[in-house]
Amino acid sequence: MNAVATLGTRGRSFFPGLMACGVVAAAATFLSEHYGAPVMLFALLLGMAMNFLSVDGVCAPGIAFTARELLRLGVALLGLRITIAQVEALGWGPVGIVILSVVVTITVSMVVARLMGFQSIFGLLTGGATAICGASAALALSAALPAHPLKERATLFTVIGVSALSTFAMIVYPMIARTLGLDPQGAGIFLGGTIHDVAQVVGAGYSLSKEAGDVATLVKLMRVAMLLPVIVFAAMLTRARSNGAVAEGERPPLLPWFAVGFAVLVAINSTGWLPQAVQAGGSKLSSWFLVAAISGIGMKTQLKDLVTVGLKPVLLMFGETIFLALLVLGLMHFGHANGLVG
């Protein structure tokens, strides 16, 4: 009875903040559907406009819960978007391009971030967002990285930056594909391998042709699948850095629960047992949780904190975006020359 009472009390304390984040998420979704801008960007801006709700008010506990726990649940549910068969359908050429581009981009980002005076984990955060799946990857990696006074500000900046760059890429990259004379499959691999967010990949791919859109979507989902090993790497890095700082019993788990959930859902989804309605519903629920979570993060952030980030982080993310595009084009050229990519 005590446990039930405690759960009820906590639920009542979370409710106002959960409702606030839900309202912001609904408003952001409405604006995104009617004006075409990334929903994450609207959620961030609206959330920051309501940041007074998170300052020692009745909404504060629910906002914190949404920004942390609903975020993790949303990341886990991303597994319902991917099946192993989808990856196998494209062959090993695009798979190799995705794996190499993700690994190399994140590695270079961590090194360059250190050279620019940042911590290497900031490069992991921005590089992972650029190389994998935009705002969703930024949120997932932030959840797996060690606590830091500036982590929420870095996460918020990364989400804003990657959303803006993804919109830019959605407009410009199809023109690049046409200029380079890429066939529909090649255009799909390029767009799916370089544009940050799933929605922008879909928009860019189908603006060229149905075939290009189908290939771009599959390649993008392969990049989303890379989220799991990168989260494992982030968790291992967190454990390694916590060795000297906390007791053995307090070290973070090797694999966060939401990463396990992600992997389990990919495996279940790959069996073909799940009805289409369950897959669609889980994917939609994941999107809602992630939008609500970024609304909560926006509410917890002061705008003046973002103004102080300076020019260097902007240059880092822009450079990562250009690097990824050139890297994927180079790998496509190599694969085509060697018969690995059609």
PEURHU-V336249 format. One record per backbone hydrogen bond with DSSP energy under -1.0 kcal/mol. NH is the residue of the N-H (numbers start at 1). CO is the residue of the C=O. If there is no record, write none. Layout:
nh/co
NH/CO
NH/CO
//
This chain:
nh/co
5/1
6/2
7/3
8/4
9/5
10/6
11/7
12/8
13/9
14/10
15/11
18/14
19/15
20/16
21/17
22/18
23/19
24/20
25/21
26/22
27/23
28/24
29/25
30/26
31/27
32/28
33/29
34/30
35/31
36/32
42/38
43/39
44/40
45/41
46/42
47/43
48/44
49/45
51/48
53/50
54/51
55/52
56/54
60/57
63/59
64/60
65/61
66/62
67/63
68/64
69/65
70/65
72/68
73/69
74/70
75/71
76/72
77/73
78/75
79/76
80/77
81/78
82/79
87/83
88/84
89/85
91/88
96/92
97/93
98/94
99/95
100/96
101/97
102/98
103/99
104/100
105/101
106/102
107/103
108/104
109/105
110/106
111/107
112/108
113/109
114/110
115/111
116/112
117/114
118/113
122/119
124/120
125/121
126/122
127/123
128/124
129/125
130/126
131/127
132/128
134/129
136/133
138/134
139/135
140/136
141/137
142/138
143/139
144/140
145/141
151/148
154/150
155/151
156/152
157/153
158/154
159/155
160/156
161/157
162/158
163/159
164/160
165/161
166/162
167/163
168/164
169/165
170/166
171/167
172/168
173/169
176/172
177/173
178/174
179/175
180/176
181/178
182/177
187/183
188/184
189/185
190/186
191/187
192/188
193/189
195/191
201/197
202/198
203/199
204/200
205/201
206/202
208/205
209/205
213/209
214/210
215/211
216/212
217/213
218/214
219/215
220/216
221/217
222/218
223/219
224/220
225/221
227/224
228/225
230/226
231/227
232/228
233/229
234/230
235/231
236/232
237/233
238/234
239/235
240/236
241/237
242/238
246/242
250/247
251/248
260/256
261/257
262/258
263/259
264/260
265/261
266/262
267/263
268/264
269/265
270/266
271/268
279/275
280/276
281/277
282/278
283/279
284/280
285/281
286/282
287/283
288/284
289/285
290/286
291/287
292/288
293/289
294/290
295/291
296/292
297/293
298/294
299/295
300/296
301/298
305/302
307/303
309/306
315/311
316/312
317/313
318/314
319/315
320/316
321/317
322/318
323/319
324/320
325/321
326/322
327/323
328/324
329/325
330/326
331/327
332/328
333/329
334/330
335/331
336/332
337/333
338/334
339/336
340/335
341/335
//
